Amino acid sequence: MSYIYDALFCKGYEKLGYVPTGKVMKIALGEFRWLMGEYYTFKAITYYGDIKPKVMSGKRIDIEYYNLYRIMETAIILNPYHEDAYYFAQAVFPWDIGRVREVNSLLKYVFRYRKWDFKIPFFLGFNYSYFLKQYDKAALYYKKAAEISGNPFFANLAAKCFYESGHTELGIIFLNYMIKGIRKKSIRQIYEKRLKALEAIYTIEKAVLEYKKRFGYFPLDIKDLLVKGVLKTLPEDPYGGIFYLDRHGRVRTTSNLMERRAAKWKK
């Protein structure tokens, strides 16, 4: 099979192109669907692992997010038991282009086959709480993760997701967990950078609350935290942006936590 040779020995993929739907290929491939699912996952991870660092270094390259998603959707339908497939989808699409509901749909499909895997309801719980702010659904999935794993950590997350505060801390917890499972160095470095950014935001958020506790009102400008001595220095945004407080008092950054504007979701 020439495509297996290409996948194993070629340096990387510059173009992904069209991939037939998983439902069609599942019927056509029969018992070979498992191998093809793993191949498409390998192809997607290789492509993203090669092209994303180039984008981060400032090269003007559009990532084929739509084709990348289609490949992962096909890979998961062909082989829902392959852990790398759903793990990669969760690591990329909600963060890079905000396609949370699409990833949730893939995770729910995988969970029909991997009922023993507590990571799937954990990812679903995180997506519903951190991205979609649907805390009732998040609590149910965190509860499932706790029941499957027997780990009280997930039960605590289920309780926390009913509150409006602490979402940045939840993101830090999640990214730390994700990083442990990412094997490709170039992709791991991407999420370590995002983790550093969230930790900086969380430091400022705690300082804002401390400011309110000391002076009885929230700061109008992020520089007030320095002037009043609540912070000695402002943390740096690893993406090169400048932190500020929006009109609602939320910590924002001019970088929007992105290297540059992500390519549009195009068919």
C-alpha positions as CSV (number, residue, x, y, z in Angstrom):
1,M,0.0,0.0,0.0
2,S,1.8,3.1,-1.2
3,Y,-0.1,5.4,1.2
4,I,1.4,3.5,4.2
5,Y,4.9,4.0,2.7
6,D,4.2,7.7,2.2
7,A,3.0,8.1,5.8
8,L,6.0,6.4,7.3
9,F,8.8,7.8,5.2
10,C,7.8,11.2,3.9
11,K,8.8,14.2,5.9
12,G,5.3,15.8,6.2
13,Y,2.1,16.9,4.5
14,E,1.7,20.3,3.0
15,K,-1.8,19.6,1.6
16,L,-4.6,17.4,3.0
17,G,-7.2,17.5,0.3
18,Y,-10.6,15.8,0.2
19,V,-11.3,12.7,2.2
20,P,-14.5,10.6,1.7
21,T,-16.9,10.4,4.6
22,G,-16.4,7.8,7.3
23,K,-19.8,6.2,6.8
24,V,-19.1,5.5,3.1
25,M,-15.5,4.2,3.7
26,K,-16.7,2.1,6.7
27,I,-18.9,0.1,4.3
28,A,-16.3,-0.1,1.5
29,L,-13.3,-1.0,3.6
30,G,-14.9,-3.7,5.8
31,E,-12.4,-5.2,8.2
32,F,-9.6,-2.9,6.9
33,R,-11.4,0.1,8.3
34,W,-9.5,-0.2,11.6
35,L,-6.1,0.2,9.8
36,M,-7.3,3.0,7.6
37,G,-8.6,4.9,10.7
38,E,-5.2,4.7,12.3
39,Y,-3.6,5.8,9.0
40,Y,-5.8,8.9,8.8
41,T,-5.1,9.8,12.4
42,F,-1.3,9.5,11.7
43,K,-1.7,11.6,8.6
44,A,-3.5,14.4,10.5
45,I,-1.1,14.4,13.5
46,T,1.9,14.5,11.1
47,Y,0.4,17.3,9.1
48,Y,-0.5,19.5,12.1
49,G,2.8,18.7,13.9
50,D,4.8,19.9,10.9
51,I,2.8,23.0,9.9
52,K,1.7,24.5,13.3
53,P,5.3,25.3,14.4
54,K,5.8,27.1,11.1
55,V,2.8,29.2,11.7
56,M,4.0,29.9,15.2
57,S,7.3,31.1,13.9
58,G,5.5,33.7,11.8
59,K,5.3,32.0,8.4
60,R,2.1,32.9,6.5
61,I,0.6,29.5,6.0
62,D,-3.1,28.7,6.2
63,I,-3.9,25.5,8.1
64,E,-6.5,23.4,6.4
65,Y,-8.7,23.2,9.4
66,Y,-11.8,22.1,7.6
67,N,-10.0,19.2,5.8
68,L,-8.2,18.4,9.0
69,Y,-11.5,18.0,10.8
70,R,-12.9,15.9,8.0
71,I,-10.0,13.6,8.2
72,M,-10.3,13.2,11.9
73,E,-14.1,12.7,11.7
74,T,-13.5,9.9,9.1
75,A,-10.7,8.4,11.2
76,I,-12.9,8.2,14.3
77,I,-15.8,6.7,12.4
78,L,-13.5,4.1,10.9
79,N,-11.8,3.3,14.2
80,P,-13.5,4.7,17.3
81,Y,-11.2,2.6,19.6
82,H,-8.1,4.5,18.6
83,E,-7.3,6.8,21.5
84,D,-5.0,9.1,19.6
85,A,-7.8,10.2,17.2
86,Y,-10.2,11.7,19.7
87,Y,-7.3,13.0,21.9
88,F,-5.9,14.9,18.9
89,A,-9.3,16.3,17.9
90,Q,-9.9,17.5,21.5
91,A,-6.4,19.1,21.6
92,V,-6.8,21.1,18.4
93,F,-10.3,22.1,17.3
94,P,-11.9,23.6,20.4
95,W,-8.8,25.7,21.1
96,D,-7.7,26.7,17.6
97,I,-11.0,27.5,15.9
98,G,-13.7,27.2,18.5
99,R,-15.3,24.1,17.0
100,V,-16.5,22.8,20.4
101,R,-19.8,21.3,19.5
102,E,-18.3,19.4,16.5
103,V,-15.7,17.8,18.8
104,N,-18.4,17.0,21.4
105,S,-20.3,15.1,18.7
106,L,-17.1,13.1,18.0
107,L,-16.5,12.4,21.7
108,K,-20.1,11.2,22.2
109,Y,-19.7,8.8,19.2
110,V,-16.4,7.4,20.6
111,F,-18.0,7.0,24.1
112,R,-20.5,4.6,22.6
113,Y,-17.6,2.2,22.0
114,R,-15.1,3.2,24.8
115,K,-17.5,3.0,27.7
116,W,-14.6,2.2,30.1
117,D,-12.6,5.4,29.1
118,F,-13.1,8.1,31.8
119,K,-11.2,10.6,29.7
120,I,-14.0,11.0,27.2
121,P,-16.6,12.2,29.7
122,F,-13.9,14.3,31.3
123,F,-13.2,16.1,28.0
124,L,-17.0,16.5,27.4
125,G,-17.4,18.0,30.9
126,F,-14.5,20.4,30.3
127,N,-15.9,21.5,26.9
128,Y,-19.4,22.1,28.3
129,S,-18.1,24.1,31.3
130,Y,-15.1,26.0,30.0
131,F,-16.1,26.8,26.4
132,L,-19.9,26.5,26.3
133,K,-20.7,27.6,30.0
134,Q,-23.4,24.8,30.1
135,Y,-22.6,23.7,33.7
136,D,-25.6,21.4,34.1
137,K,-24.4,19.2,31.3
138,A,-20.8,19.5,32.4
139,A,-21.6,18.2,35.9
140,L,-23.3,15.1,34.4
141,Y,-20.2,14.2,32.4
142,Y,-17.8,15.0,35.2
143,K,-20.0,12.7,37.4
144,K,-19.6,9.9,34.8
145,A,-15.8,10.4,34.8
146,A,-15.8,10.1,38.5
147,E,-17.9,6.9,38.5
148,I,-15.8,5.2,35.9
149,S,-12.4,6.2,37.3
150,G,-13.3,6.2,41.0
151,N,-11.3,9.4,41.3
152,P,-12.8,12.2,43.5
153,F,-10.9,14.8,41.4
154,F,-13.7,14.6,38.8
155,A,-16.4,14.8,41.4
156,N,-14.9,18.1,42.7
157,L,-14.9,19.4,39.1
158,A,-18.6,18.5,38.8
159,A,-19.3,20.7,41.9
160,K,-17.1,23.6,40.7
161,C,-18.7,23.8,37.3
162,F,-22.0,25.2,38.8
163,Y,-20.2,28.3,39.8
164,E,-19.4,31.3,37.6
165,S,-15.9,31.9,38.9
166,G,-12.7,29.9,38.6
167,H,-12.9,29.0,34.9
168,T,-9.3,30.0,34.2
169,E,-8.1,27.6,36.9
170,L,-10.2,24.9,35.3
171,G,-8.4,25.6,32.0
172,I,-5.0,25.3,33.8
173,I,-6.0,21.9,35.3
174,F,-7.2,20.7,32.0
175,L,-4.1,21.7,30.0
176,N,-1.8,20.2,32.6
177,Y,-3.7,16.9,32.1
178,M,-3.6,17.2,28.3
179,I,0.1,17.8,28.2
180,K,0.8,14.6,30.1
181,G,-0.8,12.6,27.2
182,I,0.7,14.4,24.2
183,R,3.6,12.4,22.8
184,K,4.7,14.6,19.9
185,K,7.1,17.2,21.2
186,S,6.2,20.0,18.7
187,I,2.5,19.7,19.7
188,R,3.3,19.5,23.4
189,Q,5.2,22.7,23.2
190,I,2.2,24.5,21.7
191,Y,0.0,23.6,24.6
192,E,2.7,24.4,27.2
193,K,2.7,27.9,25.7
194,R,-1.0,28.1,26.1
195,L,-0.8,26.9,29.6
196,K,1.8,29.6,30.4
197,A,-0.7,32.2,29.1
198,L,-3.6,30.9,31.2
199,E,-1.3,30.9,34.3
200,A,-0.5,34.5,33.6
201,I,-4.2,35.4,33.3
202,Y,-5.0,33.6,36.5
203,T,-2.3,35.5,38.4
204,I,-3.9,38.8,37.2
205,E,-7.4,37.6,38.1
206,K,-6.3,36.7,41.6
207,A,-4.7,40.2,41.9
208,V,-7.9,41.9,40.8
209,L,-9.8,40.0,43.5
210,E,-7.2,41.0,46.1
211,Y,-7.4,44.6,44.9
212,K,-11.2,44.5,45.5
213,K,-10.6,43.0,49.0
214,R,-8.1,45.7,50.0
215,F,-9.8,48.8,48.6
216,G,-13.5,47.9,48.3
217,Y,-13.8,48.4,44.5
218,F,-12.4,46.8,41.4
219,P,-9.5,48.4,39.5
220,L,-10.5,50.5,36.5
221,D,-7.2,49.9,34.7
222,I,-4.8,46.9,34.9
223,K,-2.0,49.4,35.8
224,D,-3.8,50.1,39.1
225,L,-2.6,46.7,40.3
226,L,1.0,47.9,40.0
227,V,0.4,51.4,41.3
228,K,-1.3,50.1,44.5
229,G,1.3,47.4,45.0
230,V,-1.0,44.4,44.5
231,L,1.4,43.1,41.8
232,K,5.1,43.9,41.5
233,T,5.1,43.2,37.8
234,L,2.6,42.1,35.2
235,P,3.0,38.6,33.8
236,E,4.0,38.5,30.2
237,D,1.7,37.1,27.5
238,P,3.8,34.4,25.8
239,Y,1.9,35.2,22.5
240,G,3.3,38.7,22.6
241,G,0.1,40.6,23.5
242,I,-0.6,43.1,26.2
243,F,-2.9,42.3,29.1
244,Y,-5.8,44.7,29.9
245,L,-9.1,44.8,31.7
246,D,-12.2,45.0,29.6
247,R,-15.3,47.1,30.5
248,H,-16.6,44.1,32.6
249,G,-13.4,43.8,34.5
250,R,-12.3,40.6,32.7
251,V,-8.6,40.0,32.0
252,R,-8.0,40.2,28.2
253,T,-5.0,40.3,26.0
254,T,-4.4,42.0,22.6
255,S,-3.1,38.8,21.2
256,N,-6.3,36.9,21.9
257,L,-4.0,34.0,22.8
258,M,-3.2,33.3,19.1
259,E,-0.1,33.5,17.0
260,R,-2.1,35.1,14.3
261,R,-5.7,34.9,13.2
262,A,-6.6,31.3,12.5
263,A,-7.6,30.4,9.0
264,K,-11.3,30.5,8.4
265,W,-13.4,27.3,8.5
266,K,-13.8,26.9,4.8
267,K,-15.1,24.0,2.7
